[in-house]
Amino acid sequence: MKLNKKVSSLKILILAFIMLISTTIFISAENILQDNSKAKVNEMTIKLVQKLLLTKNQEVKVKNILNEYFTGLENISGNGSVEERVRKIADAKIENLLDKKQKMKFEIIHEDWWALVNK
């Protein structure tokens, strides 16, 4: 009987340890994804600032739009058609911020700029 209790206690300890390790790994992976998203947002915003000569106000708004975009991607991961819709919404919001000249430039760099997401 004592041996069965010790084995049961050991199993519980092992399960608790596995759960602790799994939680730690999950949290670490989530933090890495968030850091990666922040880096992408900064990289993409800087690229638009350089190419389109965004104002400070436009820069802040683009950064917010991209943060929304990446947050949306995290919530719908794996569904290509929904990802495309989220991207189109972000595109429309960004285009609404731009003047005519900036819109023309944005059309030219658009695909290469969005390719930074997958880089």
HUQUI-V770070 format. One record per backbone hydrogen bond with DSSP energy under -1.0 kcal/mol. NH is the residue of the N-H (numbers start at 1). CO is the residue of the C=O. E is the energy in kcal/mol with one decimal. If there is no record, write none. Layout:
BEGIN
nh:NH co:CO e:E
nh:NH co:CO e:E
END
This chain:
BEGIN
nh:5 co:1 e:-2.0
nh:6 co:2 e:-2.2
nh:7 co:3 e:-2.4
nh:8 co:4 e:-2.5
nh:9 co:5 e:-2.5
nh:10 co:6 e:-2.4
nh:11 co:7 e:-2.4
nh:12 co:8 e:-2.3
nh:13 co:9 e:-2.3
nh:14 co:10 e:-2.6
nh:15 co:11 e:-2.6
nh:16 co:12 e:-2.5
nh:17 co:13 e:-2.4
nh:18 co:14 e:-2.6
nh:19 co:15 e:-2.5
nh:20 co:16 e:-2.2
nh:21 co:17 e:-2.6
nh:22 co:18 e:-2.7
nh:23 co:19 e:-2.4
nh:24 co:20 e:-2.2
nh:25 co:21 e:-2.5
nh:26 co:22 e:-2.5
nh:27 co:23 e:-2.5
nh:28 co:24 e:-2.3
nh:29 co:25 e:-2.6
nh:30 co:26 e:-2.4
nh:31 co:27 e:-2.3
nh:32 co:28 e:-2.3
nh:33 co:29 e:-2.3
nh:34 co:30 e:-2.2
nh:35 co:31 e:-2.6
nh:36 co:32 e:-2.6
nh:37 co:33 e:-2.4
nh:38 co:34 e:-2.4
nh:39 co:35 e:-2.3
nh:40 co:36 e:-2.3
nh:41 co:37 e:-2.8
nh:42 co:38 e:-2.4
nh:43 co:39 e:-2.7
nh:44 co:40 e:-3.0
nh:45 co:41 e:-2.4
nh:46 co:42 e:-2.6
nh:47 co:43 e:-2.1
nh:48 co:44 e:-2.0
nh:49 co:45 e:-2.7
nh:50 co:46 e:-2.5
nh:51 co:47 e:-2.5
nh:52 co:48 e:-3.0
nh:53 co:49 e:-1.1
nh:59 co:55 e:-2.6
nh:60 co:56 e:-2.3
nh:61 co:57 e:-2.0
nh:62 co:58 e:-2.8
nh:63 co:59 e:-2.3
nh:64 co:60 e:-2.1
nh:65 co:61 e:-2.4
nh:66 co:62 e:-2.7
nh:67 co:63 e:-2.2
nh:68 co:64 e:-2.3
nh:69 co:65 e:-2.3
nh:70 co:66 e:-2.7
nh:71 co:67 e:-2.2
nh:72 co:68 e:-2.5
nh:73 co:69 e:-2.2
nh:74 co:70 e:-2.0
nh:75 co:71 e:-1.4
nh:76 co:72 e:-1.1
nh:79 co:76 e:-1.6
nh:83 co:79 e:-2.4
nh:84 co:80 e:-2.2
nh:85 co:81 e:-1.6
nh:86 co:82 e:-2.5
nh:87 co:83 e:-2.2
nh:88 co:84 e:-2.4
nh:89 co:85 e:-2.2
nh:90 co:86 e:-2.0
nh:91 co:87 e:-2.8
nh:92 co:88 e:-2.5
nh:93 co:89 e:-2.3
nh:94 co:90 e:-2.5
nh:95 co:91 e:-3.0
nh:96 co:92 e:-2.0
nh:97 co:94 e:-1.4
nh:103 co:99 e:-2.5
nh:104 co:100 e:-2.1
nh:105 co:101 e:-1.9
nh:106 co:102 e:-2.7
nh:107 co:103 e:-2.3
nh:108 co:104 e:-1.2
nh:109 co:105 e:-2.1
nh:110 co:106 e:-1.7
nh:113 co:109 e:-3.0
nh:114 co:110 e:-2.4
nh:115 co:111 e:-1.6
nh:116 co:113 e:-1.2
nh:117 co:114 e:-1.7
END
